[in-house]
């Protein structure tokens, strides 16, 4: 492979890359051999289609996936060879693919922005506080109760039972605001577990104490945003303590059902359902899982602290293109979460244009952090491997319930996505390196104390 670096304006560079004809020929042969086993053609047995016939049916230019992989691989090799580190999505010029020859060299170019020199602080040997995770008997008992509830069943309360926290209530409600029906404020057969605070603040509390078939009113102030509209700020009037606040919605409510969870017995049957031989093994399993979960959460908190400290202690400004790309992926991530929830983008109230303004500061902060982690990755010779990408494909496939191969193809077909993915992976690996080189002072405390302790962490200078 031949690589030539052309210096453009500012931090922009152009990589002129030439892939040897021998390499192109080998990859083309491999692609056609694979294709031969995948397609059927009248008059030929599977895998026995003559090469000339196959090439007539599938021209060289049609092997787009193979060429995408080939160009991506050599682009990454060129980065390693030149030491250049992109800080924005590259622009690839592969116009020569239109006239590609199976036995001839293939030339293409990539334009990109590279990072300027960065004076890194000492990032090894930081002294940080870390919560020592210990699962006590009360926490274990609570987890066991949750497990029993999950394996239990719902049963009706006796007549005359008054709603209390923990009950599963089915209700109809109709909301009104200023005497008019409240948009998206009514529902039939709505189910909620009281105490989980899944409804508007103050709504569930006013259901407590009521019975099945009882009809009553619930009054509650609407959230700051409702139906995608920003509410006006309510200013209290001195001396008007009894006056109702602005945007006070009134809901007519009827309770239709009140049920409670009948938990499963903590017995051998439950243990076997959870893949354990007996109750003691089940308890050990639950405790171990709680321990692992707690330690993972603590590690995440500390890594967030490290990330924030790196940003605050380095004076560097990420390029606008890098911030724009981070902002774009933040917005796309939110859209994906909304889609996964089963809600339409319109009904969710999410406004991408407003998000661009509101999230700009955070996107700049994140871009700066990845810029610094990228510099650390360079210094420590940290690269993105094929195994790293394969793991990313698998995890994304699990999240989106798609085939790994489909995810890989889609990502490989989007240079911007691949570049951003590589930036994030390198950043995570650099962050892991810093974390593994920290000196921890362990302390005991509950979850609330953990947040305060982590927030007070100061890396050793």
FIRO-970097 format. One record per residue (C-alpha): residue in one letter; x, y, z. Coordinates in steps of 0.1 Angstrom, whole numbers, padded with zeros to 4 digits, always signed. Example, Ala and Ser with C-alpha at 12.3 -4.5 7.8 and 13.67 -1.06 7.14 Angstrom:
// FIRO-970097
a+0123-0045+0078s+0137-0011+0071
This chain:
// FIRO-970097
x+0000+0000+0000x+0012+0035-0009x+0002+0065+0013x+0008+0101+0006x-0002+0129+0030x-0012+0162+0014x-0014+0192+0037x-0045+0214+0032x-0058+0245+0050x-0053+0245+0088x-0057+0211+0104x-0071+0195+0073x-0052+0167+0056x-0057+0146+0025x-0046+0109+0024x-0039+0096-0011x-0040+0059-0008x-0032+0033-0034x-0041-0004-0029x-0018-0028-0048x-0033-0047-0077x-0024-0080-0062x-0045-0072-0031x-0074-0060-0052x-0073-0092-0073x-0072-0115-0042x-0102-0097-0026x-0122-0098-0059x-0115-0135-0063x-0126-0141-0027x-0158-0121-0032x-0168-0141-0064x-0161-0174-0047x-0183-0165-0018x-0210-0152-0043x-0208-0185-0062x-0220-0204-0032x-0248-0180-0024x-0267-0176-0057x-0285-0201-0079x-0285-0201-0117x-0304-0223-0141x-0282-0249-0157x-0255-0249-0130x-0250-0267-0097x-0245-0246-0066x-0209-0233-0064x-0201-0245-0100x-0211-0214-0119x-0182-0205-0144x-0164-0173-0134x-0170-0155-0167x-0208-0163-0165x-0208-0150-0129x-0190-0118-0138x-0215-0111-0166x-0244-0115-0142x-0227-0096-0113x-0202-0069-0127x-0172-0060-0107x-0187-0026-0098x-0216-0044-0081x-0193-0058-0053x-0200-0027-0032x-0198-0043+0002x-0164-0059-0006x-0150-0026-0018x-0163-0007+0012x-0145-0031+0035x-0114-0030+0014x-0113+0009+0015x-0121+0010+0052x-0093-0014+0061x-0067+0005+0041x-0078+0038+0054x-0073+0025+0089x-0039+0011+0080x-0030+0045+0065x-0039+0062+0098x-0017+0039+0117x+0012+0043+0092x+0010+0081+0092x+0001+0085+0129x-0027+0109+0119x-0057+0110+0142x-0089+0122+0127x-0111+0144+0149x-0141+0146+0125x-0158+0123+0100x-0136+0118+0070x-0147+0125+0034x-0138+0096+0012x-0134+0101-0026x-0137+0067-0043x-0146+0079-0078x-0121+0055-0093x-0144+0026-0083x-0164+0034-0114x-0134+0022-0136x-0120-0004-0112x-0101-0033-0127x-0097-0066-0110x-0059-0069-0115x-0050-0032-0113x-0041-0009-0083x-0070+0009-0068x-0065+0046-0057x-0087+0066-0035x-0083+0097-0012x-0097+0107+0022x-0099+0143+0035x-0100+0147+0072x-0093+0171+0101x-0065+0160+0125x-0059+0169+0161x-0034+0195+0170x-0007+0188+0196x-0021+0186+0231x-0001+0190+0263x-0014+0162+0285x-0015+0163+0323x-0002+0133+0342x-0031+0109+0340x-0017+0079+0359x-0016+0073+0396x-0046+0094+0405x-0058+0089+0441x-0096+0085+0441x-0122+0074+0466x-0142+0042+0458x-0172+0028+0476x-0167-0007+0490x-0197-0026+0479x-0212-0048+0506x-0247-0064+0503x-0263-0064+0537x-0292-0086+0549x-0319-0059+0544x-0308-0053+0508x-0307-0091+0501x-0342-0095+0516x-0355-0067+0494x-0340-0083+0463x-0355-0116+0473x-0389-0100+0477x-0387-0084+0443x-0379-0119+0428x-0408-0135+0446x-0431-0107+0433x-0419-0113+0398x-0427-0150+0400x-0460-0143+0418x-0495-0136+0405x-0521-0108+0408x-0552-0113+0429x-0582-0091+0437x-0584-0073+0471x-0614-0080+0493x-0644-0057+0490x-0639-0025+0509x-0601-0024+0505x-0587+0011+0503x-0560+0017+0478x-0525+0017+0493x-0489+0018+0480x-0480-0014+0462x-0515-0020+0449x-0520-0024+0411x-0549-0002+0402x-0569-0001+0370x-0587+0032+0365x-0604+0055+0340x-0596+0092+0341x-0605+0123+0322x-0585+0155+0325x-0598+0191+0323x-0579+0224+0322x-0598+0256+0326x-0630+0238+0320x-0618+0223+0287x-0608+0187+0280x-0570+0183+0285x-0552+0171+0254x-0537+0136+0260x-0551+0138+0295x-0576+0110+0294x-0574+0072+0295x-0594+0040+0299x-0583+0009+0318x-0550+0025+0327x-0529+0003+0350x-0503+0016+0375x-0486+0003+0406x-0491+0029+0433x-0460+0042+0448x-0438+0038+0417x-0445+0075+0408x-0451+0068+0371x-0478+0094+0368x-0478+0132+0371x-0465+0143+0405x-0492+0142+0431x-0516+0121+0411x-0509+0087+0427x-0510+0101+0462x-0545+0112+0457x-0557+0077+0447x-0546+0063+0481x-0575+0056+0504x-0602+0052+0477x-0621+0020+0468x-0632+0001+0437x-0661+0018+0418x-0655+0050+0437x-0654+0082+0416x-0635+0112+0427x-0614+0142+0416x-0576+0145+0415x-0561+0180+0412x-0525+0184+0402x-0503+0211+0386x-0492+0201+0351x-0454+0195+0345x-0433+0223+0331x-0438+0208+0297x-0471+0193+0286x-0481+0181+0251x-0449+0196+0237x-0458+0231+0249x-0437+0251+0273x-0459+0263+0302x-0458+0298+0315x-0441+0303+0349x-0466+0305+0377x-0459+0335+0400x-0476+0334+0434x-0496+0364+0444x-0488+0376+0480x-0518+0372+0503x-0536+0348+0479x-0527+0316+0496x-0560+0299+0488x-0558+0308+0451x-0554+0278+0428x-0521+0279+0408x-0520+0283+0371x-0522+0251+0350x-0540+0232+0377x-0556+0202+0360x-0587+0185+0374x-0590+0148+0367x-0623+0128+0371x-0611+0094+0382x-0629+0060+0387x-0612+0030+0402x-0622-0002+0383x-0599-0027+0399x-0576-0030+0428x-0552-0060+0429x-0522-0070+0449x-0492-0092+0441x-0493-0127+0458x-0455-0135+0459x-0442-0169+0450x-0429-0190+0479x-0392-0190+0485x-0388-0227+0479x-0370-0253+0458x-0393-0247+0429x-0384-0210+0427x-0347-0219+0430x-0350-0243+0401x-0368-0217+0380x-0338-0194+0385x-0314-0222+0375x-0303-0230+0411x-0302-0263+0429x-0316-0251+0462x-0326-0220+0482x-0291-0214+0496x-0276-0214+0461x-0303-0190+0449x-0295-0166+0477x-0258-0167+0469x-0266-0161+0432x-0288-0130+0441x-0261-0116+0464x-0234-0121+0438x-0254-0104+0411x-0261-0075+0435x-0224-0073+0443x-0214-0073+0406x-0241-0047+0397x-0230-0024+0426x-0193-0026+0416x-0202-0019+0379x-0222+0011+0389x-0194+0024+0411x-0169+0019+0383x-0192+0039+0359x-0194+0068+0385x-0156+0069+0389x-0150+0069+0351x-0175+0098+0348x-0154+0116+0374x-0122+0109+0355x-0138+0121+0322x-0150+0153+0338x-0116+0160+0354x-0098+0155+0321x-0120+0180+0304x-0117+0206+0332x-0080+0203+0335x-0071+0206+0298x-0073+0238+0278x-0084+0227+0243x-0112+0236+0220x-0127+0208+0198x-0133+0218+0161x-0169+0227+0152x-0172+0197+0129x-0164+0174+0159x-0190+0191+0181x-0216+0190+0153x-0210+0152+0148x-0214+0146+0186x-0246+0166+0187x-0259+0147+0157x-0253+0113+0174x-0268+0125+0206x-0300+0135+0188x-0301+0102+0168x-0296+0083+0201x-0326+0100+0216x-0347+0093+0185x-0337+0056+0188x-0347+0055+0225x-0381+0070+0216x-0387+0045+0188x-0377+0016+0212x-0403+0028+0237x-0430+0023+0210x-0438+0060+0209x-0438+0081+0178x-0414+0111+0176x-0443+0135+0172x-0461+0122+0203x-0430+0122+0224x-0426+0159+0221x-0389+0157+0212x-0379+0186+0190x-0345+0180+0174x-0340+0218+0167x-0345+0227+0203x-0323+0198+0213x-0295+0213+0192x-0296+0245+0212x-0301+0228+0246x-0274+0201+0241x-0248+0222+0224x-0228+0228+0256x-0229+0191+0266x-0219+0181+0230x-0189+0205+0232x-0180+0190+0266x-0181+0155+0253x-0162+0163+0221x-0135+0179+0242x-0133+0148+0264x-0130+0124+0234x-0103+0147+0219x-0083+0143+0251x-0089+0106+0254x-0078+0103+0218x-0045+0120+0226x-0040+0096+0255x-0048+0066+0232x-0021+0079+0208x+0004+0081+0235x-0004+0047+0248x-0006+0031+0213x-0043+0022+0218x-0061+0013+0186x-0095-0001+0175x-0092-0037+0166x-0115-0059+0145x-0124-0077+0178x-0135-0043+0193x-0157-0036+0163x-0172-0072+0163x-0181-0067+0199x-0197-0034+0191x-0218-0050+0163x-0229-0078+0186x-0240-0055+0214x-0258-0032+0191x-0275-0062+0175x-0288-0073+0209x-0301-0038+0217x-0319-0034+0184x-0329-0071+0181x-0313-0074+0147x-0289-0098+0131x-0252-0090+0137x-0245-0092+0100x-0272-0067+0092x-0258-0042+0118x-0223-0047+0105x-0234-0040+0069x-0253-0009+0079x-0225+0006+0099x-0198-0003+0074x-0219+0015+0048x-0218+0048+0067x-0183+0063+0071x-0196+0088+0096x-0209+0062+0119x-0178+0041+0116x-0156+0071+0125x-0177+0081+0155x-0178+0045+0167x-0140+0043+0165x-0137+0075+0184x-0159+0062+0212x-0142+0028+0214x-0107+0044+0216x-0120+0067+0242x-0134+0039+0263x-0101+0020+0261x-0081+0050+0271x-0105+0056+0300x-0101+0020+0311x-0064+0025+0311x-0066+0055+0334x-0090+0037+0357x-0068+0007+0360x-0039+0029+0370x-0058+0047+0398x-0050+0042+0435x-0083+0038+0454x-0091+0047+0489x-0121+0025+0499x-0149+0037+0521x-0183+0023+0533x-0216+0041+0529x-0250+0039+0514x-0259+0050+0478x-0265+0086+0487x-0230+0089+0503x-0215+0073+0472x-0225+0102+0450x-0210+0128+0474x-0178+0109+0478x-0173+0104+0441x-0181+0141+0435x-0153+0151+0460x-0127+0130+0442x-0096+0151+0433x-0069+0134+0413x-0034+0137+0426x-0013+0163+0409
